Amino acid sequence: MEPLRQGKPRPELDDGLLAAVVNVTPTALWVIGADGTVQLANQAALSLLGYSSADEIIGSPSHETLHDHRPDGTAYPSEACPILDRPGSSAATAPEWFFTRQGRPLPVAWSTRSVGTAGARLLSFALAPAAPGFAVDEVDIITRDALRTAVDQCVRERFRDPEFTAADLASELHVSVRSVQALLAEDGRSPAAEIRRARLEFASTLLARGVAVSDACRASGFSEVGTFGRAFRRQFGQTPSSWARVAGSRAQ
């Protein structure tokens, strides 16, 4: 009779290797300690929520970091949060809204499970345009309203960057360019037009304050004076210099 083969001993995995695997996992992972603070966040979680480094959130209260208020602005106490209130393993039975570092709301599907023996919980989450627990139409309305608000806020924050484009806008909101285009088209708008409008309105304010045309051009996010002048004339019906002269005469 042939002797039974003994299994080879399993190699021990290095802690650094395990940490690297967790960090590159495409699913957003977030460990909540027994005290409710963030113990770990992988790169997928950081990117989704707009953080550049885990150092920004490690040790912070998890609930308050993710969502200390609801999308309608009302307070969201931690004792009402199902993420913190479920022993063992659980998956979402209702949608949750997390907020990015910049304050933009994100609808998420989530699940949690206990890890280790010290009371920690592993939270995994991902964007959920049609989150469970809401009717499709209701989710669509909430999500679209939140996205419109996020689009407008992002444009206000970034329009002065001459490199900022519709693609950058969509990327920051974690949606496709086509999604942003379709959403704004419902109001007769477009991503490029919204960025250009914000730049021109800001430039008009600067010109009215006496700022030189070239300086107003650069400060408002245009990289070339000729392009700025043509866009300004289409928007306001006069050149930047004419606008500045009229505004100056009114101020006297």
Secondary structure as GFF3:
##gff-version 3
##sequence-region A 1 252
A	DSSP	alpha_helix	15	24	.	.	.	ID=ss1
A	DSSP	beta_strand	28	32	.	.	.	ID=ss2
A	DSSP	beta_strand	38	41	.	.	.	ID=ss3
A	DSSP	alpha_helix	43	49	.	.	.	ID=ss4
A	DSSP	three_ten_helix	54	56	.	.	.	ID=ss5
A	DSSP	alpha_helix	62	67	.	.	.	ID=ss6
A	DSSP	three_ten_helix	78	80	.	.	.	ID=ss7
A	DSSP	beta_strand	90	91	.	.	.	ID=ss8
A	DSSP	beta_strand	96	99	.	.	.	ID=ss9
A	DSSP	beta_strand	105	115	.	.	.	ID=ss10
A	DSSP	beta_strand	120	127	.	.	.	ID=ss11
A	DSSP	alpha_helix	136	158	.	.	.	ID=ss12
A	DSSP	alpha_helix	166	172	.	.	.	ID=ss13
A	DSSP	alpha_helix	177	185	.	.	.	ID=ss14
A	DSSP	alpha_helix	191	208	.	.	.	ID=ss15
A	DSSP	alpha_helix	213	219	.	.	.	ID=ss16
A	DSSP	alpha_helix	225	236	.	.	.	ID=ss17
A	DSSP	alpha_helix	240	251	.	.	.	ID=ss18
###
